[in-house]
Amino acid sequence: MQSSFVCINGKILNAEQAAIAIDNRTFRYGIGLFETILAVNNEVQQLPAHWSRLQQGLQILSFKTPSFFNEKSLLEAIQSLLSKNKHNQHARVRIQFFANAGGILETQHTTCNYLMETYTIDSSICELNENGLVIGIHSLYKKEIDPLSPYKINGRICYAMAAQEAKEKKWNDALILNSHENIIESSISNVFWVKNKEIFTPPLSEGCIAGIMRAHWIAVLNNKGIPVIEMPLNKELLLQADEVFLTNSIRKIRWVYAIENKQYENEFILKNLLHGI
């Protein structure tokens, strides 16, 4: 269920009252970024990690946040909005940071704004999927590798177009390529693969999002004495893998059953990662 109320710069409003100026620079030019956070029973998950990534992204965009904005005030705003919307069990929190009004060369107003929404989600989303995903590879729109690649920046059309192709072809998700034709992530998740009981994931230098759950699972595996090898992923390696799984902050982990004509197992995931969900 979508928000009945939203939060703009710490102030809760009826969702129908929310509006931005027609010359808003984020609407016009795509200058902005967002974070998506899981909340369970009003407890915000992984907030310090989200806060750290958020601060890095805002700095790269030269966005200055309002003077009252800090990790504590963000937590209070999230919990207040969850309560106002009665989203008190499992919820997805989306926080959009957007620029002020002005032309593309008007940079004097660098203080950004934020819009927060909450949505209820089914608790099963946070559990390991019983049936593996069937996914494809989106090859038309590719993601450029640049300093903004690790962050959830507005205007990355490759994600929307990959998701659209997945919907049209009845896939559960679609993988995205970078400008070097390597697979880096899906439309909503980071990607890992397993080969001969070794586990791999593309490095951030390939252009993938610096996923919160990506870092979480790397830490979980390292603590178990299972190093994660970071290396570029091409289609040939993917189709030779024994297992493939996707991770993000809301769904945590999803195992992949099939890509094209290749079918995968989930033995490694069940043995080594199930307890960490």
Secondary structure, 3 states (H helix, E strand, C coil): CCCCEEEECCEEEEHHHCCCCCCEHHHHHCCEEEEEEEEECCEECCHHHHHHHHHHHHHHCCCECCCCCCHHHHHHHHHHHHHHHCCCCEEEEEEEEECCECCCCCCCCCECEEEEEEEECCHHHHCCCCCCEEEEEEEEEEECCCCCCCCCECCCHHHHHHHHHHHHCCCCEEEEEECCCCEEEECCCEEEEEECCEEEECCHHHCCCCCHHHHHHHHHHHHCCCCEEECCECHHHHHHCCEEEEECCCCCCEEEEEECCEECCCHHHHHHCHHHC
